[in-house]
Amino acid sequence: METGPIVVFANFLSDLAVDLNEGQILTQWAQQAPRKAWLLRPGDVLVTPVPLSREFLRYVYGLTGVPPESVAVVEVPPAGAVPLARAVREAGLVEYIRALAGDRGAALLPTALDASAIAFARDVGLAVHPYPTVEAAEAALKMTMLLNTKTGFRETAEQLGMRLPAGRVCLRPETEGVAREVLREYERVVVKPDRSAGGHGMRFVSRDDLRGGAVLRLDTVGGPAGMWVVEECLDVAESVSIQLEVTNSATHALFSGAMRTAHGSFTGYASPLPSSCAHVTDELEEWGTGLGRHLADHGYAGPFGLDALVDVDGVAYASESNIRRTATTTPHTMVTRLTTGSAHTHPAWSVSKGWTRGPMDFEAALARLRASRLAFDPERGEGVVLYADAPPDGRSWRYAVIARSAGDVEEQEAALAEVLEFEGG
């Protein structure tokens, strides 16, 4: 990203990960937009669908060393569950962003490479990072959209030789019948809408659930039609992922780790992989680089993730791909940036979420961290970072922990739970 000014485009409201009719979950995800401030360098612009507090920006600039006057933050007023590009147009901000980008060879860095972001880049006269032209980014869109679906991933993963859970693809009206058929062979199945992220819309169904004429209710997610996947529900020991990047020359593995989940939904992440499943690292990298070559052959460039499940026997099964910047891409960039030059060249780190017993503002939370010496210390290259600003409710705090080892990360998380008085901490 050092090639020129970047317009960081926090388009969490995108049809790439889920259908736009899932407006509520998209609006929730958009609350994470403040974390994009960690990407800013002098000359950059951040376009965000949610406001960032002055206290948070001062904190980010203090840790990254970016002069506040050298960057611009454009807050786009709410416009409902519409793509960010449309919200920018409706707010009359296109010319303002064009003026901020200027004629300095700036490029758009979207959270999700989708059709609306590409159209916006063309309107404003920007390239799309890391592509050389808007046309090159547009050429990658078909494969990007396909591999962010469960059905597209299953088909491609089978072609590339990845190990997959037993499963079937079907249309929505067929889903219940297929689930009943698959349940004849397996005790439990997981039912997934084709376009979904973070576990949104997944259903876990057992034989008992469909006894006595019970109906599998799918009327609250996924739109009226479309494809679904019904898979064997594995006895999972760990949910893991590897994040990679496709460049002009090759596919590079960036980091891997274990996902924290609740009922199949993403709640956090810890890197590196725990020792209990470190043995799958090479296989994950083999699968990921194979997928990266396939993506490169179809014009894709940039970061992507491959998720997998490790069962109780230690066997890994590929589960889905995320051909976009994921919930861990920016935190990893932040960790790398904050620890460059410190003693920890390969720190352990985690991102997670905790709920305080009562609401507090950003300065109050940060004051507690500093008083307890838990706040990230650039000299030591470790500590807690409040990486996503104060939450709207003042209670559901996202945080990152950076430390020398996984054990140190766990210790700091336990101390953080006490200092911020997390529920259950």
C-alpha positions in Angstrom: 0.0 0.0 0.0 3.0 2.3 -0.1 2.7 2.8 -3.8 0.5 5.9 -3.6 -2.4 7.4 -1.7 -5.2 5.0 -0.8 -8.9 5.7 -0.5 -9.9 3.1 2.2 -13.4 2.3 1.3 -15.2 0.6 4.2 -18.0 -1.0 2.2 -19.2 -3.5 4.7 -22.6 -3.2 3.2 -22.0 -5.3 0.2 -23.6 -8.2 -1.6 -20.3 -10.1 -1.7 -20.6 -11.8 1.6 -24.4 -12.0 2.1 -27.5 -10.9 0.3 -28.3 -7.2 0.7 -31.7 -8.1 2.0 -29.9 -9.2 5.2 -29.8 -5.6 6.1 -29.7 -6.0 9.9 -26.5 -8.1 10.0 -24.8 -5.9 7.4 -25.5 -2.8 9.5 -24.0 -4.7 12.5 -20.9 -5.5 10.6 -20.6 -1.9 9.4 -20.0 -0.9 13.1 -16.5 -2.4 12.7 -15.6 0.2 10.1 -13.5 2.2 12.5 -10.8 -0.5 12.5 -9.9 0.7 9.0 -8.2 3.7 10.6 -5.3 1.4 11.3 -4.5 1.2 7.6 -4.1 5.0 7.1 -0.8 6.5 6.1 -0.1 10.2 5.3 -2.1 11.2 2.2 -4.8 8.6 2.6 -8.6 9.0 2.9 -11.0 6.8 4.9 -14.6 6.6 3.7 -16.7 5.1 6.5 -20.4 4.4 7.0 -20.2 5.0 10.7 -18.6 7.9 12.7 -15.3 7.6 14.4 -14.8 9.4 17.7 -12.1 12.1 18.0 -10.6 10.1 21.0 -10.3 7.0 18.9 -8.6 8.7 16.0 -6.2 10.5 18.4 -5.3 7.1 19.9 -4.8 5.5 16.4 -2.6 8.4 15.2 -0.6 8.3 18.4 0.3 4.6 17.9 0.8 4.7 14.2 2.7 8.0 14.1 0.4 9.5 11.4 0.0 13.3 11.6 -3.8 13.9 11.9 -3.7 16.7 9.4 -2.2 14.4 6.7 -5.2 12.2 6.4 -9.0 12.7 5.8 -11.9 10.8 7.3 -15.2 11.0 5.4 -18.2 9.9 7.4 -21.1 8.9 5.2 -24.6 9.5 6.6 -26.8 6.4 7.1 -28.8 5.4 4.0 -30.2 2.0 5.0 -29.1 -1.3 3.7 -27.6 0.0 0.5 -24.0 -0.3 -0.8 -21.6 2.3 0.5 -21.1 3.8 -3.0 -24.9 4.5 -3.3 -24.9 6.1 0.2 -22.0 8.3 -0.9 -23.9 9.4 -4.0 -27.1 10.1 -2.0 -25.1 12.2 0.5 -23.6 14.2 -2.4 -20.0 13.3 -1.4 -18.7 12.0 -4.7 -17.0 15.3 -5.7 -15.6 15.8 -2.2 -14.0 12.4 -2.3 -12.7 13.0 -5.8 -11.1 16.3 -4.6 -9.5 14.6 -1.6 -8.1 11.9 -3.8 -6.8 14.5 -6.3 -4.6 13.6 -9.2 -1.9 11.9 -7.1 -2.5 8.4 -8.6 -4.7 7.3 -5.7 -6.3 3.9 -5.6 -9.5 2.6 -4.0 -9.1 -0.1 -1.3 -12.5 -1.6 -0.8 -13.3 -4.0 2.1 -15.3 -6.0 -0.5 -14.5 -6.1 -4.2 -18.0 -5.8 -5.6 -19.7 -4.2 -8.6 -20.7 -1.1 -6.8 -17.2 -0.4 -5.5 -15.8 -0.9 -9.0 -18.4 1.5 -10.5 -17.5 4.0 -7.8 -13.8 3.8 -8.6 -14.5 4.4 -12.2 -16.8 7.4 -11.4 -14.1 9.0 -9.2 -11.3 8.2 -11.5 -9.4 5.8 -9.2 -7.7 2.5 -9.8 -8.7 -0.4 -7.5 -5.9 -1.6 -5.2 -3.9 -3.8 -6.0 -5.1 -3.9 -9.6 -3.3 -1.8 -12.3 -6.7 -0.7 -13.7 -10.4 -0.6 -12.9 -10.9 -3.0 -15.9 -8.5 -5.6 -14.3 -10.5 -5.4 -11.1 -13.7 -5.9 -12.9 -12.3 -8.9 -14.7 -11.8 -10.6 -11.3 -15.3 -9.9 -10.1 -17.0 -13.1 -11.5 -14.6 -15.4 -9.7 -14.6 -13.3 -6.6 -18.4 -13.5 -6.4 -18.4 -17.2 -7.1 -15.9 -18.2 -4.5 -17.7 -16.2 -1.8 -20.5 -18.7 -2.2 -20.7 -22.1 -0.4 -21.7 -23.9 -3.6 -19.0 -22.2 -5.7 -16.4 -23.1 -3.1 -17.4 -26.7 -2.8 -17.2 -27.2 -6.6 -13.8 -25.5 -6.8 -12.4 -27.2 -3.7 -13.3 -30.6 -5.1 -11.6 -29.8 -8.4 -8.4 -28.7 -6.5 -8.4 -31.9 -4.3 -9.3 -30.5 -0.9 -10.9 -32.7 1.7 -14.5 -31.7 2.3 -17.2 -32.7 4.7 -19.8 -35.0 3.0 -22.5 -32.8 1.6 -25.0 -31.9 -1.1 -26.0 -28.8 -2.9 -29.6 -28.0 -3.5 -32.2 -25.3 -4.2 -33.9 -23.8 -1.2 -37.3 -25.6 -1.7 -35.4 -29.0 -1.7 -33.4 -28.2 1.5 -35.5 -29.9 4.0 -35.9 -33.1 2.0 -32.1 -33.2 1.3 -31.4 -32.6 5.1 -33.7 -35.6 5.9 -31.9 -37.8 3.4 -28.4 -36.8 4.7 -29.5 -37.4 8.3 -30.2 -41.0 7.4 -26.4 -41.4 7.3 -25.2 -38.8 9.8 -26.4 -37.9 13.3 -26.3 -34.1 12.6 -26.1 -31.8 9.6 -25.3 -28.2 9.1 -27.5 -26.2 6.6 -25.9 -23.2 5.0 -27.3 -20.5 2.7 -25.1 -20.0 -0.4 -24.0 -16.5 0.4 -23.2 -16.1 4.0 -20.3 -15.0 6.2 -19.4 -15.2 9.9 -21.8 -18.1 10.4 -24.8 -16.0 9.6 -27.9 -18.0 8.7 -26.4 -21.4 9.4 -28.7 -24.1 10.9 -27.5 -27.1 12.9 -30.1 -29.9 12.6 -30.2 -33.3 14.3 -32.3 -36.4 13.6 -34.4 -35.5 16.7 -35.1 -32.0 15.4 -37.0 -33.4 12.4 -38.9 -36.1 14.1 -42.6 -36.0 14.4 -43.2 -33.9 11.3 -41.1 -30.9 12.5 -40.3 -28.4 9.8 -36.9 -26.9 9.0 -37.6 -23.1 9.1 -35.5 -21.2 6.5 -37.8 -18.2 6.1 -35.6 -15.8 8.0 -32.4 -15.8 5.9 -31.1 -16.2 2.4 -33.8 -14.7 0.3 -36.8 -16.5 -1.3 -34.7 -18.7 -3.7 -31.1 -19.5 -4.3 -28.8 -22.4 -3.5 -28.1 -24.0 -0.2 -25.6 -26.6 1.1 -26.4 -29.5 3.4 -23.3 -31.0 5.0 -22.4 -33.6 7.6 -21.9 -31.9 10.9 -18.4 -32.9 12.0 -17.3 -33.5 15.6 -15.1 -30.4 15.6 -12.1 -29.8 17.8 -11.0 -26.5 16.2 -12.2 -24.1 13.5 -9.1 -22.8 11.8 -8.2 -20.5 8.9 -5.2 -19.5 6.8 -5.0 -16.0 5.2 -3.1 -15.6 2.0 -2.4 -13.0 -0.6 -2.2 -13.3 -4.4 0.4 -11.0 -6.0 1.8 -10.7 -9.5 4.5 -13.3 -8.7 2.9 -15.9 -6.4 0.5 -16.7 -3.6 2.0 -16.0 -0.2 0.7 -17.4 3.2 0.4 -14.4 5.6 -0.8 -16.1 8.8 -3.0 -18.8 10.2 -4.9 -19.3 13.4 -7.9 -20.6 15.2 -11.4 -19.0 15.1 -13.4 -18.6 18.2 -17.0 -19.4 17.4 -20.4 -19.7 19.2 -23.1 -21.8 17.5 -21.1 -21.6 14.3 -20.8 -17.8 14.3 -17.4 -16.0 14.3 -16.6 -14.3 17.7 -12.8 -14.0 17.6 -9.5 -15.3 16.4 -6.1 -16.3 17.8 -2.8 -16.6 15.9 -0.7 -18.7 15.5 -2.5 -22.1 15.4 -2.6 -23.8 18.8 -0.3 -26.7 19.3 -3.3 -29.1 19.3 -3.8 -28.5 15.5 -0.5 -27.1 14.4 0.0 -30.3 12.4 -2.5 -29.1 9.8 -0.5 -26.0 8.9 1.2 -27.5 5.9 -2.0 -28.9 4.5 -3.8 -25.6 4.9 -1.0 -23.8 3.1 -1.0 -26.4 0.3 -4.8 -26.0 -0.1 -4.5 -22.2 0.1 -1.7 -21.8 -2.4 -3.6 -24.1 -4.8 -6.7 -21.9 -4.4 -4.5 -18.8 -4.9 -3.1 -20.1 -8.2 -6.7 -20.8 -9.3 -7.7 -17.2 -8.3 -4.6 -15.7 -10.1 -5.5 -17.7 -13.3 -8.9 -15.9 -13.2 -7.4 -12.4 -12.6 -7.8 -12.0 -8.8 -5.2 -10.2 -6.8 -5.1 -9.3 -3.1 -5.9 -11.1 0.2 -8.2 -14.0 0.8 -8.9 -16.6 3.5 -9.5 -20.3 3.5 -11.4 -21.8 6.5 -11.3 -25.4 7.7 -12.5 -27.6 10.5 -10.3 -29.9 12.4 -12.2 -32.9 13.8 -11.5 -34.7 17.0 -9.2 -37.2 15.2 -7.1 -34.3 14.0 -8.2 -34.4 10.4 -8.7 -31.1 8.5 -11.7 -30.5 6.2 -11.9 -27.3 4.1 -15.2 -25.5 4.8 -15.3 -22.2 2.8 -13.3 -19.4 1.2 -13.5 -15.7 1.8 -12.2 -13.9 -1.3 -12.0 -10.5 0.3 -10.5 -8.7 3.2 -11.8 -10.7 6.2 -12.3 -9.8 9.9 -8.7 -10.6 10.6 -7.0 -9.0 7.6 -6.9 -5.4 9.0 -6.1 -6.5 12.6 -3.1 -8.5 11.3 -1.9 -5.5 9.3 -2.3 -3.4 12.5 -0.3 -6.0 14.6 2.5 -6.1 12.0 2.6 -2.3 11.8 2.7 -1.8 15.6 5.3 -4.4 16.2 7.7 -3.6 13.4 11.0 -2.8 14.9 10.1 -4.3 18.3 11.7 -7.5 19.8 8.8 -9.6 18.7 9.1 -10.3 15.0 6.4 -13.0 15.0 4.1 -12.1 17.9 1.1 -14.1 19.0 -2.1 -12.1 18.9 -5.9 -12.4 19.2 -9.0 -10.4 18.5 -12.2 -10.9 20.4 -15.1 -9.2 22.1 -16.2 -8.7 25.7 -19.2 -7.2 27.3 -18.7 -4.7 30.2 -21.3 -4.7 33.0 -22.0 -1.1 32.4 -21.5 1.3 29.5 -18.3 3.5 29.2 -16.8 5.8 26.7 -13.5 5.3 24.8 -11.4 7.5 27.1 -12.7 5.7 30.2 -11.9 2.3 28.8 -8.4 3.4 27.7 -7.7 5.0 31.1 -8.4 1.6 32.8 -6.0 -0.1 30.4 -3.3 2.4 31.0 -3.8 2.4 34.8 -3.4 -1.4 34.8 -0.4 -1.3 32.4 -2.4 -3.5 30.0 -2.5 -0.9 27.2 -0.3 -1.6 24.2 3.2 -0.4 24.8 5.2 0.3 21.5 8.5 -0.1 23.3 7.6 -3.6 24.6 5.6 -4.4 21.4 2.8 -6.0 23.4 -0.4 -5.2 25.2 -4.1 -4.6 24.5 -5.4 -2.5 21.6 -9.0 -1.1 21.5 -9.0 -1.5 17.7 -12.5 -0.6 16.8 -13.5 2.5 18.8 -16.2 2.6 21.5 -19.2 0.5 20.6 -22.6 2.2 20.1 -23.9 0.5 23.3 -20.8 1.3 25.3 -20.6 -2.3 26.4 -19.6 -4.7 23.6 -15.9 -3.9 23.2 -13.7 -5.3 20.4 -10.1 -5.7 21.4 -6.8 -7.1 20.2 -4.1 -8.6 22.4 -0.5 -8.7 21.2 2.1 -10.7 23.1 5.2 -12.9 22.9 3.4 -16.2 23.1 -0.1 -17.7 23.0 0.2 -18.2 26.8 0.9 -14.6 27.3 -2.1 -13.6 25.1 -4.3 -15.7 27.4 -2.9 -14.2 30.5 -3.5 -10.7 29.2 -7.0 -11.5 28.1 -7.8 -12.8 31.6 -6.4 -9.6 33.1 -8.4 -7.5 30.6 -11.6 -9.2 31.6 -11.0 -8.2 35.2 -9.9 -4.6 34.4 -12.9 -3.8 32.1 -15.2 -6.0 34.3 -16.5 -8.2 31.5 -19.6 -10.2 32.1 -18.5 -13.7 33.0 -14.9 -12.5 33.4 
